[in-house]
């Protein structure tokens, strides 16, 4: 019983952290920090999946969500000069 309640609290904490980081990714004006926040939120979602005993889904989320998508976003920003453009538009 104590283990189940501990896992429930851990799942809630991981999902709360994921929501915070993913919401922060939407609010940040600096694209590099937004991508880092997105990757962190995705990593917390992967950790929650692992706690829910879905290790294959967790590994897939970690590699694709936190890894591949973040790297693709960084490459796209580098190619289009997004940091300078975001500073011009965002102020």
SULMO-V481493 format. One record per backbone hydrogen bond with DSSP energy under -0.5 kcal/mol. CO is the residue of the C=O (numbers start at 1). NH is the residue of the N-H. Records with the same first field share a line. If there is no record, write none. Layout:
BEGIN
CO = NH  NH
END
This chain:
BEGIN
1 = 5
2 = 6
3 = 7
4 = 8
5 = 9
6 = 10
7 = 11
8 = 12
9 = 13
10 = 14
11 = 15
12 = 16
13 = 17
14 = 18
15 = 19
16 = 20
17 = 21
18 = 22
19 = 23
20 = 24
21 = 25
22 = 26
23 = 27
24 = 28
29 = 31
30 = 34
31 = 35
32 = 36
33 = 37
34 = 38
35 = 39
36 = 40
37 = 41
38 = 42
39 = 43
40 = 44
41 = 45
42 = 46
43 = 47
44 = 48
45 = 49
46 = 50
47 = 51
48 = 52
49 = 54
50 = 53
54 = 58
55 = 59
56 = 60
57 = 61
58 = 62
59 = 63
60 = 64  65
61 = 65  66
62 = 67
63 = 68
64 = 69
67 = 71
68 = 72
69 = 73
70 = 74
71 = 75
72 = 76
73 = 77
74 = 78
75 = 79
76 = 80
77 = 81  82
81 = 85
82 = 86
83 = 87
84 = 88
85 = 89
86 = 90
87 = 91
END
